[in-house]
Amino acid sequence: MYNVEEIRKDFPILGREVYGRPLVYLDNGATTQKPRCVVEAMTDEYYNVNANVHRGVHFLSQQATELHEAARETVRRFLNARSTAEIIFTRGTTESINLVASCFGEACMREGDEVIVSQMEHHANIVSWQLVQARRGIRLRVIPMNDRGELLLDEYERLFNDRTRIVAVTHVSNVLGTVNPVRRMIETAHAYGVPVLVDGAQAVPHMPVDVQALGADFYAFSGHKVYGPTGVGVLYGKEEWLDRLPPYMGGGEMIDHVSFERTTFAPLPLKFEAGTPDYVATTGLARALDYVSRLGMDQIQAHEQQLTRYALERLRQIPGMRILGSAAEHDAVVSFLVGDIHHLDLGTLLDRQGIAVRTGHHCAEPLMRRLGVEGTVRASFGLYNTQAEVDALVEGIERAAAMF
């Protein structure tokens, strides 16, 4: 049975107070809190195993390397990747997307080529391609969406032509909570011989992800959004694509032989991992993935879906409430505005009641323009949130609205 009260005991921060009130943490879309087992695993490695990986013959280095590569296997198993060679450790989703954009742009794109993105992308999946645009003269094509916050798949298919080189699309919108039909979108792209990069930052914490079943050519996510440490993330890439791409950075670890005349590169995955990795953070990430796997991603998803439905039902009862996005497939995110209250004002007043939400454009300014707003208040749920916390959010909004 999914016992949320027992689960909450694993997260000490949830027991603290803010401004004399119990903390209600509803900013999980920005980052999640960390269970004791993650912090303890990282502390233990720093105190007892700390040594640089892959380079030393001494015992500590060998032990640290084993932990680091065991973490890679944990990620492979979690995503159901075919091989650990397809698991690249990065600093997070942003670096993973930039790695693909930079390397794919250099190897596979020239002036006039096109990348398809969507109207609901995070800036990381827009700006990284604009940097390629500045260097290579490529063009961005944008998948439009309807007023419910769903991508228009007929329009998506019409964007393909003989200059389309890659599709880069989010699995779940960090603003609307829309769960995009990425498997179907990947099938469409593959029918045109086009690979697909999926931004999975908002999907991996909330639902089972099987990269082989999806057919994704590249898939990116961040550790800190799935109850792991900050500063570590993952890029999954099909081996045949990673073999075709040049390295992202040069330095130690990613080389085979170096001379002033010529350098040869290490095999996958090290080819894309220049320099010392955050090998303690990869241990923390692995422990976080083990933690959610023990709870069961299906159970986590069911809990969060029930909580989101309850939140939507309660929020809609508030006078002046405007909820952005009503997609049929919806994840654990609710963005809203109340009357003519500025989102920053509402977020500040909620904060004074101990309720942590996110305000602003959520790194999705093009989406905000499509919605006709400057920003929203966003409540995003995690595996430890409760109906009582949703009730506190509703009561907090009502108190804030009464002040206006």
RODOZA-281538 format. One record per residue (C-alpha): residue in one letter; y, x, z; residue number from 1. Coordinates in steps of 0.2 Angstrom, whole numbers. Each point is the difference from the previous one (the first is absolute). Layout:
REM residues N
(A (Y X Z) NUM),
...
//
This chain:
REM residues 404
(M (0 0 0) 1),
(Y (18 6 -4) 2),
(N (8 1 17) 3),
(V (18 4 -2) 4),
(E (4 2 18) 5),
(E (-13 13 2) 6),
(I (6 9 -16) 7),
(R (18 1 7) 8),
(K (-6 10 15) 9),
(D (-3 14 -13) 10),
(F (18 1 -4) 11),
(P (10 5 16) 12),
(I (17 -2 -9) 13),
(L (-3 -19 -1) 14),
(G (1 -1 19) 15),
(R (18 6 1) 16),
(E (16 -9 2) 17),
(V (16 0 -10) 18),
(Y (17 -5 7) 19),
(G (-10 -7 15) 20),
(R (-11 -11 -11) 21),
(P (-18 3 -6) 22),
(L (-1 9 -17) 23),
(V (-5 -11 -14) 24),
(Y (-3 12 -14) 25),
(L (1 -9 -17) 26),
(D (5 15 -11) 27),
(N (-18 5 -6) 28),
(G (5 1 -18) 29),
(A (11 15 4) 30),
(T (-12 9 12) 31),
(T (-15 -6 11) 32),
(Q (-2 5 18) 33),
(K (-14 13 4) 34),
(P (-16 -3 11) 35),
(R (-4 12 14) 36),
(C (-15 7 -10) 37),
(V (11 6 -14) 38),
(V (12 9 12) 39),
(E (-14 7 10) 40),
(A (-9 7 -15) 41),
(M (15 9 -6) 42),
(T (4 7 18) 43),
(D (-18 6 1) 44),
(E (1 9 -16) 45),
(Y (17 9 4) 46),
(Y (-7 5 17) 47),
(N (-17 5 -5) 48),
(V (-2 3 -18) 49),
(N (17 4 -8) 50),
(A (-2 13 -14) 51),
(N (5 0 -18) 52),
(V (-13 -7 -12) 53),
(H (-10 7 -15) 54),
(R (6 18 3) 55),
(G (-8 7 15) 56),
(V (-17 6 4) 57),
(H (2 -1 19) 58),
(F (-7 -15 10) 59),
(L (15 -10 2) 60),
(S (5 0 -18) 61),
(Q (-17 -5 -5) 62),
(Q (0 -14 13) 63),
(A (17 -6 -6) 64),
(T (-5 0 -18) 65),
(E (-16 -10 4) 66),
(L (11 -13 9) 67),
(H (13 0 -15) 68),
(E (-14 -3 -13) 69),
(A (-9 -13 11) 70),
(A (16 -9 0) 71),
(R (0 0 -19) 72),
(E (-17 -7 0) 73),
(T (5 -14 12) 74),
(V (14 -4 -13) 75),
(R (-12 0 -14) 76),
(R (-12 -11 9) 77),
(F (14 -12 5) 78),
(L (7 -2 -18) 79),
(N (-18 1 -7) 80),
(A (6 14 -12) 81),
(R (-14 9 -10) 82),
(S (3 17 7) 83),
(T (11 10 12) 84),
(A (7 9 -15) 85),
(E (9 -16 -3) 86),
(I (9 0 17) 87),
(I (16 10 0) 88),
(F (10 1 17) 89),
(T (19 -2 -2) 90),
(R (14 -4 12) 91),
(G (-1 -18 -4) 92),
(T (1 -14 -13) 93),
(T (17 7 -6) 94),
(E (-7 17 -4) 95),
(S (-16 -7 -7) 96),
(I (10 -10 -13) 97),
(N (12 14 -4) 98),
(L (-15 12 -2) 99),
(V (-7 -12 -13) 100),
(A (17 -3 -9) 101),
(S (4 18 -1) 102),
(C (-17 7 -5) 103),
(F (-4 -15 -12) 104),
(G (18 1 -7) 105),
(E (-2 18 -4) 106),
(A (-18 -1 -7) 107),
(C (0 -17 -9) 108),
(M (17 -6 -4) 109),
(R (13 4 -12) 110),
(E (17 -7 -6) 111),
(G (-2 -19 -4) 112),
(D (-15 -3 10) 113),
(E (-1 -14 13) 114),
(V (-5 -3 17) 115),
(I (-3 -18 6) 116),
(V (6 -4 18) 117),
(S (4 -17 9) 118),
(Q (15 -9 6) 119),
(M (-6 1 18) 120),
(E (-3 19 1) 121),
(H (5 11 14) 122),
(H (13 13 -4) 123),
(A (-13 13 0) 124),
(N (-9 -8 -15) 125),
(I (17 -1 -9) 126),
(V (10 15 3) 127),
(S (-15 12 -2) 128),
(W (-2 -6 -18) 129),
(Q (19 0 -3) 130),
(L (-1 19 4) 131),
(V (-13 1 -14) 132),
(Q (12 -10 -11) 133),
(A (14 13 3) 134),
(R (-12 14 -5) 135),
(R (-10 -7 -13) 136),
(G (10 -14 -8) 137),
(I (-13 -14 5) 138),
(R (3 -18 2) 139),
(L (-3 -12 14) 140),
(R (-7 -17 -4) 141),
(V (1 -13 14) 142),
(I (-12 -15 3) 143),
(P (10 -15 5) 144),
(M (-5 -12 14) 145),
(N (2 -19 3) 146),
(D (10 -8 14) 147),
(R (-15 0 11) 148),
(G (-1 19 0) 149),
(E (-15 1 -12) 150),
(L (-1 12 -15) 151),
(L (0 -9 -17) 152),
(L (-16 7 -7) 153),
(D (3 -7 -18) 154),
(E (16 10 0) 155),
(Y (-9 15 7) 156),
(E (-12 0 -15) 157),
(R (14 -1 -12) 158),
(L (7 16 6) 159),
(F (-14 11 -7) 160),
(N (3 9 -16) 161),
(D (-6 16 -8) 162),
(R (13 10 11) 163),
(T (-7 -7 17) 164),
(R (-7 15 10) 165),
(I (-2 -6 17) 166),
(V (2 -16 12) 167),
(A (7 3 18) 168),
(V (-1 -15 11) 169),
(T (-1 -5 18) 170),
(H (-15 -8 7) 171),
(V (10 -10 13) 172),
(S (19 -3 0) 173),
(N (8 8 16) 174),
(V (13 -14 -1) 175),
(L (-9 -16 -6) 176),
(G (-17 3 6) 177),
(T (-6 -4 -17) 178),
(V (-18 6 -4) 179),
(N (0 5 -18) 180),
(P (-16 -3 -10) 181),
(V (-2 19 -3) 182),
(R (-18 -1 -6) 183),
(R (5 -12 -14) 184),
(M (15 11 -4) 185),
(I (-10 15 -1) 186),
(E (-13 -8 -11) 187),
(T (15 -5 -12) 188),
(A (7 18 0) 189),
(H (-17 8 -3) 190),
(A (-3 -12 -15) 191),
(Y (15 9 -7) 192),
(G (-6 17 5) 193),
(V (13 2 13) 194),
(P (-3 7 18) 195),
(V (7 -9 16) 196),
(L (8 7 15) 197),
(V (-1 -12 15) 198),
(D (12 2 15) 199),
(G (-11 -6 14) 200),
(A (11 4 15) 201),
(Q (1 -18 5) 202),
(A (-18 -5 -5) 203),
(V (-11 13 9) 204),
(P (5 -5 18) 205),
(H (-4 -18 -3) 206),
(M (-15 -2 -12) 207),
(P (-15 9 -6) 208),
(V (4 11 -15) 209),
(D (-14 6 -12) 210),
(V (8 11 -13) 211),
(Q (-16 0 -11) 212),
(A (-1 -19 0) 213),
(L (19 -1 -4) 214),
(G (-2 13 -14) 215),
(A (16 8 6) 216),
(D (3 17 -9) 217),
(F (12 5 15) 218),
(Y (2 -8 17) 219),
(A (13 5 13) 220),
(F (2 -4 19) 221),
(S (8 7 16) 222),
(G (-8 4 16) 223),
(H (14 -6 11) 224),
(K (-2 -18 -7) 225),
(V (-18 -1 5) 226),
(Y (1 5 18) 227),
(G (-1 19 -4) 228),
(P (13 14 2) 229),
(T (16 2 -10) 230),
(G (1 14 -13) 231),
(V (-17 -3 -8) 232),
(G (-6 -11 -14) 233),
(V (-12 0 -14) 234),
(L (-1 -1 -19) 235),
(Y (-16 -5 -7) 236),
(G (-2 4 -18) 237),
(K (-15 -1 -12) 238),
(E (-6 17 -3) 239),
(E (2 0 -19) 240),
(W (18 -4 2) 241),
(L (3 13 14) 242),
(D (-8 13 -11) 243),
(R (12 -3 -14) 244),
(L (16 1 11) 245),
(P (9 16 4) 246),
(P (3 5 18) 247),
(Y (14 -8 9) 248),
(M (5 16 10) 249),
(G (-4 18 0) 250),
(G (-5 11 15) 251),
(G (-15 4 11) 252),
(E (-15 -10 0) 253),
(M (1 -7 -17) 254),
(I (-4 16 -9) 255),
(D (-16 8 -6) 256),
(H (7 17 -6) 257),
(V (18 6 -1) 258),
(S (8 14 -10) 259),
(F (17 3 -7) 260),
(E (-7 -4 -17) 261),
(R (-10 -16 3) 262),
(T (-5 -11 14) 263),
(T (-16 -11 0) 264),
(F (-1 -15 12) 265),
(A (-12 -6 13) 266),
(P (-12 -15 -4) 267),
(L (4 -17 6) 268),
(P (6 -5 13) 269),
(L (8 16 5) 270),
(K (9 1 -17) 271),
(F (13 -12 6) 272),
(E (1 6 19) 273),
(A (11 15 -1) 274),
(G (4 8 17) 275),
(T (-6 -4 18) 276),
(P (-5 -18 1) 277),
(D (4 -10 16) 278),
(Y (-19 2 5) 279),
(V (3 -8 17) 280),
(A (8 -15 -8) 281),
(T (-15 -2 -11) 282),
(T (-11 -1 15) 283),
(G (12 -13 7) 284),
(L (-1 -10 -16) 285),
(A (-19 1 0) 286),
(R (-1 -7 18) 287),
(A (12 -14 -5) 288),
(L (-11 -5 -15) 289),
(D (-15 1 11) 290),
(Y (9 -11 13) 291),
(V (4 -14 -13) 292),
(S (-17 1 -7) 293),
(R (-8 -3 17) 294),
(L (11 -15 2) 295),
(G (-5 -5 -18) 296),
(M (13 -2 -14) 297),
(D (-6 -18 -4) 298),
(Q (3 -4 18) 299),
(I (17 8 0) 300),
(Q (5 -9 -16) 301),
(A (-6 -17 7) 302),
(H (10 2 16) 303),
(E (15 5 -9) 304),
(Q (-1 -14 -13) 305),
(Q (-2 -13 14) 306),
(L (15 8 9) 307),
(T (11 0 -16) 308),
(R (-5 -19 -3) 309),
(Y (5 -4 18) 310),
(A (17 10 -2) 311),
(L (4 -9 -16) 312),
(E (-4 -17 7) 313),
(R (11 4 15) 314),
(L (15 8 -9) 315),
(R (1 -14 -12) 316),
(Q (5 -12 14) 317),
(I (16 10 4) 318),
(P (15 -8 -8) 319),
(G (8 10 -14) 320),
(M (-15 11 -2) 321),
(R (-3 8 -17) 322),
(I (-16 9 -3) 323),
(L (-1 12 -14) 324),
(G (-16 -1 -10) 325),
(S (-13 -14 -1) 326),
(A (-14 9 -10) 327),
(A (-17 -8 1) 328),
(E (-8 17 5) 329),
(H (11 6 15) 330),
(D (-2 14 12) 331),
(A (6 3 18) 332),
(V (19 1 -4) 333),
(V (13 -14 1) 334),
(S (18 4 -6) 335),
(F (13 -13 4) 336),
(L (19 -5 3) 337),
(V (7 -13 11) 338),
(G (15 -10 -5) 339),
(D (15 12 -4) 340),
(I (-5 12 14) 341),
(H (1 18 -7) 342),
(H (-18 8 1) 343),
(L (7 15 10) 344),
(D (8 -12 13) 345),
(L (-16 -10 2) 346),
(G (-10 16 2) 347),
(T (11 7 13) 348),
(L (0 -16 10) 349),
(L (-19 0 -1) 350),
(D (-1 18 6) 351),
(R (10 -4 15) 352),
(Q (-14 -12 4) 353),
(G (-13 13 -1) 354),
(I (-5 -5 -18) 355),
(A (-2 14 -13) 356),
(V (2 -6 -18) 357),
(R (7 9 -15) 358),
(T (16 -5 -9) 359),
(G (8 6 -17) 360),
(H (-7 2 -17) 361),
(H (-16 8 5) 362),
(C (1 13 -13) 363),
(A (-1 -13 -14) 364),
(E (18 -3 -6) 365),
(P (-5 -6 -18) 366),
(L (-11 -13 9) 367),
(M (15 -6 11) 368),
(R (10 -2 -16) 369),
(R (-13 -11 -7) 370),
(L (-1 -10 16) 371),
(G (19 -1 0) 372),
(V (2 7 17) 373),
(E (7 16 8) 374),
(G (-14 1 12) 375),
(T (-12 -9 11) 376),
(V (-8 0 18) 377),
(R (-18 5 -2) 378),
(A (-14 -3 13) 379),
(S (-16 9 -4) 380),
(F (-16 -2 10) 381),
(G (-13 12 5) 382),
(L (-18 -2 8) 383),
(Y (7 0 18) 384),
(N (13 -14 -2) 385),
(T (-2 -17 8) 386),
(Q (5 -18 -2) 387),
(A (10 2 16) 388),
(E (10 13 -9) 389),
(V (3 -12 -15) 390),
(D (6 -12 13) 391),
(A (12 13 7) 392),
(L (7 3 -17) 393),
(V (3 -18 -3) 394),
(E (9 -2 16) 395),
(G (10 15 -2) 396),
(I (6 -6 -17) 397),
(E (5 -17 7) 398),
(R (10 9 14) 399),
(A (8 11 -13) 400),
(A (4 -14 -11) 401),
(A (8 -10 14) 402),
(M (13 13 2) 403),
(F (6 -3 -17) 404),
//
